[in-house]
Amino acid sequence: MANTITPQFIVDIEDESLINDIRRAIKMIKGVKSVHKVEQKKKSSLNSALEDIKEGRVHHADSVKDLLTQILGED
């Protein structure tokens, strides 16, 4: 038997009280083999930092004095 990739998709649900109803509805769709609830893993500190860089949430200072000036707004 050859290795085949089973197509999957992820549904983000805001109201957790609807999970069982949504699960039952998805199971009714022809061709659906199974439905699993997957808990979202907490982001690691590294992944959060990389996301901050990607989104431009970074600051630059030439020195500690420059950093303090930026933070405190004093010269």
mmCIF file of the N, C-alpha and C atoms, coordinates in Angstrom:
data_MODEL
# 
_entry.id   MODEL 
# 
loop_
_atom_site.group_PDB 
_atom_site.id 
_atom_site.type_symbol 
_atom_site.label_atom_id 
_atom_site.label_alt_id 
_atom_site.label_comp_id 
_atom_site.label_asym_id 
_atom_site.label_entity_id 
_atom_site.label_seq_id 
_atom_site.pdbx_PDB_ins_code 
_atom_site.Cartn_x 
_atom_site.Cartn_y 
_atom_site.Cartn_z 
_atom_site.occupancy 
_atom_site.B_iso_or_equiv 
_atom_site.pdbx_formal_charge 
_atom_site.auth_seq_id 
_atom_site.auth_comp_id 
_atom_site.auth_asym_id 
_atom_site.auth_atom_id 
_atom_site.pdbx_PDB_model_num 
ATOM 1   N N  . MET A 1 1  ? 0.842   -1.174 0.000  1.00 0.00 ? 1  MET A N  1 
ATOM 2   C CA . MET A 1 1  ? 0.000   0.000  0.000  1.00 0.00 ? 1  MET A CA 1 
ATOM 3   C C  . MET A 1 1  ? 0.894   1.246  0.000  1.00 0.00 ? 1  MET A C  1 
ATOM 4   N N  . ALA A 1 2  ? 0.693   2.127  -0.924 1.00 0.00 ? 2  ALA A N  1 
ATOM 5   C CA . ALA A 1 2  ? 1.504   3.334  -1.035 1.00 0.00 ? 2  ALA A CA 1 
ATOM 6   C C  . ALA A 1 2  ? 1.089   4.348  0.018  1.00 0.00 ? 2  ALA A C  1 
ATOM 7   N N  . ASN A 1 3  ? 2.055   5.148  0.449  1.00 0.00 ? 3  ASN A N  1 
ATOM 8   C CA . ASN A 1 3  ? 1.744   6.221  1.394  1.00 0.00 ? 3  ASN A CA 1 
ATOM 9   C C  . ASN A 1 3  ? 0.966   7.308  0.666  1.00 0.00 ? 3  ASN A C  1 
ATOM 10  N N  . THR A 1 4  ? -0.200  7.615  1.168  1.00 0.00 ? 4  THR A N  1 
ATOM 11  C CA . THR A 1 4  ? -0.997  8.690  0.586  1.00 0.00 ? 4  THR A CA 1 
ATOM 12  C C  . THR A 1 4  ? -1.293  9.712  1.663  1.00 0.00 ? 4  THR A C  1 
ATOM 13  N N  . ILE A 1 5  ? -1.390  10.931 1.251  1.00 0.00 ? 5  ILE A N  1 
ATOM 14  C CA . ILE A 1 5  ? -1.695  12.013 2.179  1.00 0.00 ? 5  ILE A CA 1 
ATOM 15  C C  . ILE A 1 5  ? -3.196  12.234 2.172  1.00 0.00 ? 5  ILE A C  1 
ATOM 16  N N  . THR A 1 6  ? -3.791  12.177 3.342  1.00 0.00 ? 6  THR A N  1 
ATOM 17  C CA . THR A 1 6  ? -5.218  12.416 3.464  1.00 0.00 ? 6  THR A CA 1 
ATOM 18  C C  . THR A 1 6  ? -5.449  13.913 3.608  1.00 0.00 ? 6  THR A C  1 
ATOM 19  N N  . PRO A 1 7  ? -6.266  14.504 2.733  1.00 0.00 ? 7  PRO A N  1 
ATOM 20  C CA . PRO A 1 7  ? -6.543  15.938 2.861  1.00 0.00 ? 7  PRO A CA 1 
ATOM 21  C C  . PRO A 1 7  ? -7.222  16.238 4.194  1.00 0.00 ? 7  PRO A C  1 
ATOM 22  N N  . GLN A 1 8  ? -6.838  17.350 4.797  1.00 0.00 ? 8  GLN A N  1 
ATOM 23  C CA . GLN A 1 8  ? -7.418  17.773 6.060  1.00 0.00 ? 8  GLN A CA 1 
ATOM 24  C C  . GLN A 1 8  ? -7.670  19.270 6.008  1.00 0.00 ? 8  GLN A C  1 
ATOM 25  N N  . PHE A 1 9  ? -8.569  19.731 6.858  1.00 0.00 ? 9  PHE A N  1 
ATOM 26  C CA . PHE A 1 9  ? -8.723  21.173 7.020  1.00 0.00 ? 9  PHE A CA 1 
ATOM 27  C C  . PHE A 1 9  ? -9.013  21.465 8.479  1.00 0.00 ? 9  PHE A C  1 
ATOM 28  N N  . ILE A 1 10 ? -8.733  22.704 8.879  1.00 0.00 ? 10 ILE A N  1 
ATOM 29  C CA . ILE A 1 10 ? -8.881  23.128 10.270 1.00 0.00 ? 10 ILE A CA 1 
ATOM 30  C C  . ILE A 1 10 ? -9.988  24.166 10.339 1.00 0.00 ? 10 ILE A C  1 
ATOM 31  N N  . VAL A 1 11 ? -10.847 24.014 11.325 1.00 0.00 ? 11 VAL A N  1 
ATOM 32  C CA . VAL A 1 11 ? -11.942 24.963 11.545 1.00 0.00 ? 11 VAL A CA 1 
ATOM 33  C C  . VAL A 1 11 ? -11.708 25.613 12.898 1.00 0.00 ? 11 VAL A C  1 
ATOM 34  N N  . ASP A 1 12 ? -11.569 26.924 12.937 1.00 0.00 ? 12 ASP A N  1 
ATOM 35  C CA . ASP A 1 12 ? -11.433 27.654 14.204 1.00 0.00 ? 12 ASP A CA 1 
ATOM 36  C C  . ASP A 1 12 ? -12.827 27.984 14.720 1.00 0.00 ? 12 ASP A C  1 
ATOM 37  N N  . ILE A 1 13 ? -13.091 27.599 15.955 1.00 0.00 ? 13 ILE A N  1 
ATOM 38  C CA . ILE A 1 13 ? -14.418 27.790 16.538 1.00 0.00 ? 13 ILE A CA 1 
ATOM 39  C C  . ILE A 1 13 ? -14.312 28.746 17.722 1.00 0.00 ? 13 ILE A C  1 
ATOM 40  N N  . GLU A 1 14 ? -15.062 29.835 17.666 1.00 0.00 ? 14 GLU A N  1 
ATOM 41  C CA . GLU A 1 14 ? -15.036 30.818 18.744 1.00 0.00 ? 14 GLU A CA 1 
ATOM 42  C C  . GLU A 1 14 ? -15.838 30.357 19.955 1.00 0.00 ? 14 GLU A C  1 
ATOM 43  N N  . ASP A 1 15 ? -16.998 29.779 19.715 1.00 0.00 ? 15 ASP A N  1 
ATOM 44  C CA . ASP A 1 15 ? -17.897 29.375 20.791 1.00 0.00 ? 15 ASP A CA 1 
ATOM 45  C C  . ASP A 1 15 ? -17.729 27.883 21.053 1.00 0.00 ? 15 ASP A C  1 
ATOM 46  N N  . GLU A 1 16 ? -17.015 27.553 22.121 1.00 0.00 ? 16 GLU A N  1 
ATOM 47  C CA . GLU A 1 16 ? -16.690 26.158 22.401 1.00 0.00 ? 16 GLU A CA 1 
ATOM 48  C C  . GLU A 1 16 ? -17.924 25.301 22.677 1.00 0.00 ? 16 GLU A C  1 
ATOM 49  N N  . SER A 1 17 ? -19.042 25.924 23.033 1.00 0.00 ? 17 SER A N  1 
ATOM 50  C CA . SER A 1 17 ? -20.262 25.163 23.304 1.00 0.00 ? 17 SER A CA 1 
ATOM 51  C C  . SER A 1 17 ? -20.827 24.533 22.026 1.00 0.00 ? 17 SER A C  1 
ATOM 52  N N  . LEU A 1 18 ? -20.376 24.984 20.857 1.00 0.00 ? 18 LEU A N  1 
ATOM 53  C CA . LEU A 1 18 ? -20.875 24.465 19.589 1.00 0.00 ? 18 LEU A CA 1 
ATOM 54  C C  . LEU A 1 18 ? -20.066 23.296 19.039 1.00 0.00 ? 18 LEU A C  1 
ATOM 55  N N  . ILE A 1 19 ? -18.988 22.932 19.710 1.00 0.00 ? 19 ILE A N  1 
ATOM 56  C CA . ILE A 1 19 ? -18.067 21.919 19.175 1.00 0.00 ? 19 ILE A CA 1 
ATOM 57  C C  . ILE A 1 19 ? -18.784 20.612 18.845 1.00 0.00 ? 19 ILE A C  1 
ATOM 58  N N  . ASN A 1 20 ? -19.589 20.088 19.749 1.00 0.00 ? 20 ASN A N  1 
ATOM 59  C CA . ASN A 1 20 ? -20.254 18.807 19.483 1.00 0.00 ? 20 ASN A CA 1 
ATOM 60  C C  . ASN A 1 20 ? -21.230 18.893 18.321 1.00 0.00 ? 20 ASN A C  1 
ATOM 61  N N  . ASP A 1 21 ? -21.976 20.004 18.218 1.00 0.00 ? 21 ASP A N  1 
ATOM 62  C CA . ASP A 1 21 ? -22.904 20.180 17.097 1.00 0.00 ? 21 ASP A CA 1 
ATOM 63  C C  . ASP A 1 21 ? -22.153 20.254 15.771 1.00 0.00 ? 21 ASP A C  1 
ATOM 64  N N  . ILE A 1 22 ? -21.054 20.981 15.767 1.00 0.00 ? 22 ILE A N  1 
ATOM 65  C CA . ILE A 1 22 ? -20.252 21.115 14.539 1.00 0.00 ? 22 ILE A CA 1 
ATOM 66  C C  . ILE A 1 22 ? -19.643 19.771 14.173 1.00 0.00 ? 22 ILE A C  1 
ATOM 67  N N  . ARG A 1 23 ? -19.158 19.036 15.158 1.00 0.00 ? 23 ARG A N  1 
ATOM 68  C CA . ARG A 1 23 ? -18.585 17.708 14.912 1.00 0.00 ? 23 ARG A CA 1 
ATOM 69  C C  . ARG A 1 23 ? -19.628 16.793 14.259 1.00 0.00 ? 23 ARG A C  1 
ATOM 70  N N  . ARG A 1 24 ? -20.856 16.772 14.803 1.00 0.00 ? 24 ARG A N  1 
ATOM 71  C CA . ARG A 1 24 ? -21.915 15.933 14.239 1.00 0.00 ? 24 ARG A CA 1 
ATOM 72  C C  . ARG A 1 24 ? -22.250 16.358 12.801 1.00 0.00 ? 24 ARG A C  1 
ATOM 73  N N  . ALA A 1 25 ? -22.305 17.665 12.575 1.00 0.00 ? 25 ALA A N  1 
ATOM 74  C CA . ALA A 1 25 ? -22.629 18.169 11.233 1.00 0.00 ? 25 ALA A CA 1 
ATOM 75  C C  . ALA A 1 25 ? -21.553 17.771 10.224 1.00 0.00 ? 25 ALA A C  1 
ATOM 76  N N  . ILE A 1 26 ? -20.296 17.885 10.612 1.00 0.00 ? 26 ILE A N  1 
ATOM 77  C CA . ILE A 1 26 ? -19.201 17.531 9.698  1.00 0.00 ? 26 ILE A CA 1 
ATOM 78  C C  . ILE A 1 26 ? -19.216 16.036 9.401  1.00 0.00 ? 26 ILE A C  1 
ATOM 79  N N  . LYS A 1 27 ? -19.513 15.214 10.398 1.00 0.00 ? 27 LYS A N  1 
ATOM 80  C CA . LYS A 1 27 ? -19.568 13.758 10.183 1.00 0.00 ? 27 LYS A CA 1 
ATOM 81  C C  . LYS A 1 27 ? -20.644 13.369 9.182  1.00 0.00 ? 27 LYS A C  1 
ATOM 82  N N  . MET A 1 28 ? -21.683 14.208 9.015  1.00 0.00 ? 28 MET A N  1 
ATOM 83  C CA . MET A 1 28 ? -22.768 13.917 8.067  1.00 0.00 ? 28 MET A CA 1 
ATOM 84  C C  . MET A 1 28 ? -22.345 14.121 6.619  1.00 0.00 ? 28 MET A C  1 
ATOM 85  N N  . ILE A 1 29 ? -21.253 14.821 6.390  1.00 0.00 ? 29 ILE A N  1 
ATOM 86  C CA . ILE A 1 29 ? -20.807 15.112 5.030  1.00 0.00 ? 29 ILE A CA 1 
ATOM 87  C C  . ILE A 1 29 ? -20.232 13.842 4.408  1.00 0.00 ? 29 ILE A C  1 
ATOM 88  N N  . LYS A 1 30 ? -20.689 13.531 3.206  1.00 0.00 ? 30 LYS A N  1 
ATOM 89  C CA . LYS A 1 30 ? -20.232 12.346 2.485  1.00 0.00 ? 30 LYS A CA 1 
ATOM 90  C C  . LYS A 1 30 ? -18.717 12.421 2.280  1.00 0.00 ? 30 LYS A C  1 
ATOM 91  N N  . GLY A 1 31 ? -18.032 11.330 2.604  1.00 0.00 ? 31 GLY A N  1 
ATOM 92  C CA . GLY A 1 31 ? -16.596 11.252 2.397  1.00 0.00 ? 31 GLY A CA 1 
ATOM 93  C C  . GLY A 1 31 ? -15.769 11.610 3.617  1.00 0.00 ? 31 GLY A C  1 
ATOM 94  N N  . VAL A 1 32 ? -16.390 12.132 4.657  1.00 0.00 ? 32 VAL A N  1 
ATOM 95  C CA . VAL A 1 32 ? -15.647 12.464 5.878  1.00 0.00 ? 32 VAL A CA 1 
ATOM 96  C C  . VAL A 1 32 ? -15.359 11.170 6.624  1.00 0.00 ? 32 VAL A C  1 
ATOM 97  N N  . LYS A 1 33 ? -14.085 10.905 6.840  1.00 0.00 ? 33 LYS A N  1 
ATOM 98  C CA . LYS A 1 33 ? -13.658 9.670  7.495  1.00 0.00 ? 33 LYS A CA 1 
ATOM 99  C C  . LYS A 1 33 ? -13.693 9.789  9.011  1.00 0.00 ? 33 LYS A C  1 
ATOM 100 N N  . SER A 1 34 ? -13.206 10.914 9.536  1.00 0.00 ? 34 SER A N  1 
ATOM 101 C CA . SER A 1 34 ? -13.193 11.110 10.983 1.00 0.00 ? 34 SER A CA 1 
ATOM 102 C C  . SER A 1 34 ? -13.100 12.594 11.301 1.00 0.00 ? 34 SER A C  1 
ATOM 103 N N  . VAL A 1 35 ? -13.463 12.915 12.540 1.00 0.00 ? 35 VAL A N  1 
ATOM 104 C CA . VAL A 1 35 ? -13.403 14.298 13.025 1.00 0.00 ? 35 VAL A CA 1 
ATOM 105 C C  . VAL A 1 35 ? -12.703 14.266 14.375 1.00 0.00 ? 35 VAL A C  1 
ATOM 106 N N  . HIS A 1 36 ? -11.649 15.067 14.523 1.00 0.00 ? 36 HIS A N  1 
ATOM 107 C CA . HIS A 1 36 ? -10.879 15.101 15.765 1.00 0.00 ? 36 HIS A CA 1 
ATOM 108 C C  . HIS A 1 36 ? -10.761 16.525 16.273 1.00 0.00 ? 36 HIS A C  1 
ATOM 109 N N  . LYS A 1 37 ? -10.833 16.673 17.569 1.00 0.00 ? 37 LYS A N  1 
ATOM 110 C CA . LYS A 1 37 ? -10.583 17.971 18.192 1.00 0.00 ? 37 LYS A CA 1 
ATOM 111 C C  . LYS A 1 37 ? -9.101  18.031 18.540 1.00 0.00 ? 37 LYS A C  1 
ATOM 112 N N  . VAL A 1 38 ? -8.443  19.077 18.105 1.00 0.00 ? 38 VAL A N  1 
ATOM 113 C CA . VAL A 1 38 ? -7.024  19.265 18.379 1.00 0.00 ? 38 VAL A CA 1 
ATOM 114 C C  . VAL A 1 38 ? -6.863  20.546 19.172 1.00 0.00 ? 38 VAL A C  1 
ATOM 115 N N  . GLU A 1 39 ? -6.260  20.446 20.333 1.00 0.00 ? 39 GLU A N  1 
ATOM 116 C CA . GLU A 1 39 ? -6.013  21.632 21.150 1.00 0.00 ? 39 GLU A CA 1 
ATOM 117 C C  . GLU A 1 39 ? -4.842  22.405 20.547 1.00 0.00 ? 39 GLU A C  1 
ATOM 118 N N  . GLN A 1 40 ? -4.992  23.713 20.493 1.00 0.00 ? 40 GLN A N  1 
ATOM 119 C CA . GLN A 1 40 ? -3.925  24.547 19.965 1.00 0.00 ? 40 GLN A CA 1 
ATOM 120 C C  . GLN A 1 40 ? -2.806  24.630 20.995 1.00 0.00 ? 40 GLN A C  1 
ATOM 121 N N  . LYS A 1 41 ? -1.596  24.365 20.530 1.00 0.00 ? 41 LYS A N  1 
ATOM 122 C CA . LYS A 1 41 ? -0.447  24.435 21.425 1.00 0.00 ? 41 LYS A CA 1 
ATOM 123 C C  . LYS A 1 41 ? -0.068  25.889 21.678 1.00 0.00 ? 41 LYS A C  1 
ATOM 124 N N  . LYS A 1 42 ? 0.405   26.140 22.876 1.00 0.00 ? 42 LYS A N  1 
ATOM 125 C CA . LYS A 1 42 ? 0.870   27.471 23.224 1.00 0.00 ? 42 LYS A CA 1 
ATOM 126 C C  . LYS A 1 42 ? 2.149   27.756 22.443 1.00 0.00 ? 42 LYS A C  1 
ATOM 127 N N  . LYS A 1 43 ? 2.270   28.968 21.933 1.00 0.00 ? 43 LYS A N  1 
ATOM 128 C CA . LYS A 1 43 ? 3.470   29.342 21.188 1.00 0.00 ? 43 LYS A CA 1 
ATOM 129 C C  . LYS A 1 43 ? 4.677   29.361 22.112 1.00 0.00 ? 43 LYS A C  1 
ATOM 130 N N  . SER A 1 44 ? 5.789   28.909 21.597 1.00 0.00 ? 44 SER A N  1 
ATOM 131 C CA . SER A 1 44 ? 7.025   28.999 22.366 1.00 0.00 ? 44 SER A CA 1 
ATOM 132 C C  . SER A 1 44 ? 7.486   30.456 22.366 1.00 0.00 ? 44 SER A C  1 
ATOM 133 N N  . SER A 1 45 ? 8.361   30.782 23.279 1.00 0.00 ? 45 SER A N  1 
ATOM 134 C CA . SER A 1 45 ? 8.896   32.147 23.349 1.00 0.00 ? 45 SER A CA 1 
ATOM 135 C C  . SER A 1 45 ? 9.600   32.514 22.052 1.00 0.00 ? 45 SER A C  1 
ATOM 136 N N  . LEU A 1 46 ? 10.315  31.542 21.482 1.00 0.00 ? 46 LEU A N  1 
ATOM 137 C CA . LEU A 1 46 ? 11.024  31.796 20.229 1.00 0.00 ? 46 LEU A CA 1 
ATOM 138 C C  . LEU A 1 46 ? 10.035  32.109 19.111 1.00 0.00 ? 46 LEU A C  1 
ATOM 139 N N  . ASN A 1 47 ? 8.971   31.320 18.996 1.00 0.00 ? 47 ASN A N  1 
ATOM 140 C CA . ASN A 1 47 ? 7.983   31.575 17.950 1.00 0.00 ? 47 ASN A CA 1 
ATOM 141 C C  . ASN A 1 47 ? 7.288   32.916 18.146 1.00 0.00 ? 47 ASN A C  1 
ATOM 142 N N  . SER A 1 48 ? 7.026   33.285 19.385 1.00 0.00 ? 48 SER A N  1 
ATOM 143 C CA . SER A 1 48 ? 6.434   34.594 19.661 1.00 0.00 ? 48 SER A CA 1 
ATOM 144 C C  . SER A 1 48 ? 7.382   35.712 19.240 1.00 0.00 ? 48 SER A C  1 
ATOM 145 N N  . ALA A 1 49 ? 8.665   35.543 19.550 1.00 0.00 ? 49 ALA A N  1 
ATOM 146 C CA . ALA A 1 49 ? 9.664   36.552 19.184 1.00 0.00 ? 49 ALA A CA 1 
ATOM 147 C C  . ALA A 1 49 ? 9.794   36.667 17.665 1.00 0.00 ? 49 ALA A C  1 
ATOM 148 N N  . LEU A 1 50 ? 9.796   35.537 16.980 1.00 0.00 ? 50 LEU A N  1 
ATOM 149 C CA . LEU A 1 50 ? 9.895   35.570 15.520 1.00 0.00 ? 50 LEU A CA 1 
ATOM 150 C C  . LEU A 1 50 ? 8.660   36.226 14.895 1.00 0.00 ? 50 LEU A C  1 
ATOM 151 N N  . GLU A 1 51 ? 7.505   35.992 15.488 1.00 0.00 ? 51 GLU A N  1 
ATOM 152 C CA . GLU A 1 51 ? 6.278   36.644 15.014 1.00 0.00 ? 51 GLU A CA 1 
ATOM 153 C C  . GLU A 1 51 ? 6.364   38.156 15.248 1.00 0.00 ? 51 GLU A C  1 
ATOM 154 N N  . ASP A 1 52 ? 6.904   38.569 16.398 1.00 0.00 ? 52 ASP A N  1 
ATOM 155 C CA . ASP A 1 52 ? 7.082   39.998 16.672 1.00 0.00 ? 52 ASP A CA 1 
ATOM 156 C C  . ASP A 1 52 ? 7.959   40.644 15.604 1.00 0.00 ? 52 ASP A C  1 
ATOM 157 N N  . ILE A 1 53 ? 9.041   39.975 15.242 1.00 0.00 ? 53 ILE A N  1 
ATOM 158 C CA . ILE A 1 53 ? 9.942   40.511 14.213 1.00 0.00 ? 53 ILE A CA 1 
ATOM 159 C C  . ILE A 1 53 ? 9.201   40.623 12.884 1.00 0.00 ? 53 ILE A C  1 
ATOM 160 N N  . LYS A 1 54 ? 8.493   39.565 12.511 1.00 0.00 ? 54 LYS A N  1 
ATOM 161 C CA . LYS A 1 54 ? 7.755   39.542 11.247 1.00 0.00 ? 54 LYS A CA 1 
ATOM 162 C C  . LYS A 1 54 ? 6.715   40.655 11.183 1.00 0.00 ? 54 LYS A C  1 
ATOM 163 N N  . GLU A 1 55 ? 6.057   40.940 12.305 1.00 0.00 ? 55 GLU A N  1 
ATOM 164 C CA . GLU A 1 55 ? 5.014   41.956 12.361 1.00 0.00 ? 55 GLU A CA 1 
ATOM 165 C C  . GLU A 1 55 ? 5.562   43.359 12.639 1.00 0.00 ? 55 GLU A C  1 
ATOM 166 N N  . GLY A 1 56 ? 6.882   43.476 12.785 1.00 0.00 ? 56 GLY A N  1 
ATOM 167 C CA . GLY A 1 56 ? 7.482   44.793 12.995 1.00 0.00 ? 56 GLY A CA 1 
ATOM 168 C C  . GLY A 1 56 ? 7.363   45.327 14.404 1.00 0.00 ? 56 GLY A C  1 
ATOM 169 N N  . ARG A 1 57 ? 7.111   44.447 15.369 1.00 0.00 ? 57 ARG A N  1 
ATOM 170 C CA . ARG A 1 57 ? 6.991   44.878 16.764 1.00 0.00 ? 57 ARG A CA 1 
ATOM 171 C C  . ARG A 1 57 ? 8.350   44.799 17.450 1.00 0.00 ? 57 ARG A C  1 
ATOM 172 N N  . VAL A 1 58 ? 9.311   45.537 16.900 1.00 0.00 ? 58 VAL A N  1 
ATOM 173 C CA . VAL A 1 58 ? 10.667  45.562 17.448 1.00 0.00 ? 58 VAL A CA 1 
ATOM 174 C C  . VAL A 1 58 ? 11.129  47.004 17.593 1.00 0.00 ? 58 VAL A C  1 
ATOM 175 N N  . HIS A 1 59 ? 12.098  47.209 18.456 1.00 0.00 ? 59 HIS A N  1 
ATOM 176 C CA . HIS A 1 59 ? 12.652  48.544 18.673 1.00 0.00 ? 59 HIS A CA 1 
ATOM 177 C C  . HIS A 1 59 ? 14.159  48.460 18.549 1.00 0.00 ? 59 HIS A C  1 
ATOM 178 N N  . HIS A 1 60 ? 14.763  49.567 18.157 1.00 0.00 ? 60 HIS A N  1 
ATOM 179 C CA . HIS A 1 60 ? 16.217  49.620 18.012 1.00 0.00 ? 60 HIS A CA 1 
ATOM 180 C C  . HIS A 1 60 ? 16.755  50.792 18.832 1.00 0.00 ? 60 HIS A C  1 
ATOM 181 N N  . ALA A 1 61 ? 17.843  50.544 19.511 1.00 0.00 ? 61 ALA A N  1 
ATOM 182 C CA . ALA A 1 61 ? 18.517  51.616 20.250 1.00 0.00 ? 61 ALA A CA 1 
ATOM 183 C C  . ALA A 1 61 ? 20.014  51.464 20.015 1.00 0.00 ? 61 ALA A C  1 
ATOM 184 N N  . ASP A 1 62 ? 20.697  52.599 19.877 1.00 0.00 ? 62 ASP A N  1 
ATOM 185 C CA . ASP A 1 62 ? 22.146  52.575 19.638 1.00 0.00 ? 62 ASP A CA 1 
ATOM 186 C C  . ASP A 1 62 ? 22.928  52.283 20.909 1.00 0.00 ? 62 ASP A C  1 
ATOM 187 N N  . SER A 1 63 ? 22.322  52.546 22.058 1.00 0.00 ? 63 SER A N  1 
ATOM 188 C CA . SER A 1 63 ? 23.001  52.319 23.330 1.00 0.00 ? 63 SER A CA 1 
ATOM 189 C C  . SER A 1 63 ? 21.959  52.212 24.433 1.00 0.00 ? 63 SER A C  1 
ATOM 190 N N  . VAL A 1 64 ? 22.417  51.885 25.636 1.00 0.00 ? 64 VAL A N  1 
ATOM 191 C CA . VAL A 1 64 ? 21.507  51.818 26.777 1.00 0.00 ? 64 VAL A CA 1 
ATOM 192 C C  . VAL A 1 64 ? 20.919  53.204 27.038 1.00 0.00 ? 64 VAL A C  1 
ATOM 193 N N  . LYS A 1 65 ? 21.766  54.235 26.914 1.00 0.00 ? 65 LYS A N  1 
ATOM 194 C CA . LYS A 1 65 ? 21.289  55.605 27.127 1.00 0.00 ? 65 LYS A CA 1 
ATOM 195 C C  . LYS A 1 65 ? 20.201  55.958 26.114 1.00 0.00 ? 65 LYS A C  1 
ATOM 196 N N  . ASP A 1 66 ? 20.431  55.566 24.856 1.00 0.00 ? 66 ASP A N  1 
ATOM 197 C CA . ASP A 1 66 ? 19.434  55.818 23.816 1.00 0.00 ? 66 ASP A CA 1 
ATOM 198 C C  . ASP A 1 66 ? 18.127  55.053 24.117 1.00 0.00 ? 66 ASP A C  1 
ATOM 199 N N  . LEU A 1 67 ? 18.235  53.822 24.595 1.00 0.00 ? 67 LEU A N  1 
ATOM 200 C CA . LEU A 1 67 ? 17.058  53.031 24.963 1.00 0.00 ? 67 LEU A CA 1 
ATOM 201 C C  . LEU A 1 67 ? 16.268  53.703 26.080 1.00 0.00 ? 67 LEU A C  1 
ATOM 202 N N  . LEU A 1 68 ? 16.959  54.148 27.121 1.00 0.00 ? 68 LEU A N  1 
ATOM 203 C CA . LEU A 1 68 ? 16.305  54.823 28.232 1.00 0.00 ? 68 LEU A CA 1 
ATOM 204 C C  . LEU A 1 68 ? 15.634  56.117 27.772 1.00 0.00 ? 68 LEU A C  1 
ATOM 205 N N  . THR A 1 69 ? 16.291  56.824 26.875 1.00 0.00 ? 69 THR A N  1 
ATOM 206 C CA . THR A 1 69 ? 15.708  58.053 26.332 1.00 0.00 ? 69 THR A CA 1 
ATOM 207 C C  . THR A 1 69 ? 14.419  57.748 25.595 1.00 0.00 ? 69 THR A C  1 
ATOM 208 N N  . GLN A 1 70 ? 14.430  56.665 24.800 1.00 0.00 ? 70 GLN A N  1 
ATOM 209 C CA . GLN A 1 70 ? 13.222  56.274 24.060 1.00 0.00 ? 70 GLN A CA 1 
ATOM 210 C C  . GLN A 1 70 ? 12.093  55.867 25.013 1.00 0.00 ? 70 GLN A C  1 
ATOM 211 N N  . ILE A 1 71 ? 12.445  55.144 26.057 1.00 0.00 ? 71 ILE A N  1 
ATOM 212 C CA . ILE A 1 71 ? 11.432  54.653 26.994 1.00 0.00 ? 71 ILE A CA 1 
ATOM 213 C C  . ILE A 1 71 ? 10.891  55.776 27.864 1.00 0.00 ? 71 ILE A C  1 
ATOM 214 N N  . LEU A 1 72 ? 11.794  56.552 28.441 1.00 0.00 ? 72 LEU A N  1 
ATOM 215 C CA . LEU A 1 72 ? 11.405  57.574 29.405 1.00 0.00 ? 72 LEU A CA 1 
ATOM 216 C C  . LEU A 1 72 ? 11.104  58.925 28.768 1.00 0.00 ? 72 LEU A C  1 
ATOM 217 N N  . GLY A 1 73 ? 11.557  59.105 27.529 1.00 0.00 ? 73 GLY A N  1 
ATOM 218 C CA . GLY A 1 73 ? 11.311  60.359 26.837 1.00 0.00 ? 73 GLY A CA 1 
ATOM 219 C C  . GLY A 1 73 ? 12.115  61.515 27.397 1.00 0.00 ? 73 GLY A C  1 
ATOM 220 N N  . GLU A 1 74 ? 13.227  61.210 28.058 1.00 0.00 ? 74 GLU A N  1 
ATOM 221 C CA . GLU A 1 74 ? 14.070  62.253 28.634 1.00 0.00 ? 74 GLU A CA 1 
ATOM 222 C C  . GLU A 1 74 ? 15.389  62.335 27.869 1.00 0.00 ? 74 GLU A C  1 
ATOM 223 N N  . ASP A 1 75 ? 15.975  63.522 27.872 1.00 0.00 ? 75 ASP A N  1 
ATOM 224 C CA . ASP A 1 75 ? 17.307  63.695 27.277 1.00 0.00 ? 75 ASP A CA 1 
ATOM 225 C C  . ASP A 1 75 ? 18.374  63.742 28.308 1.00 0.00 ? 75 ASP A C  1 
# 
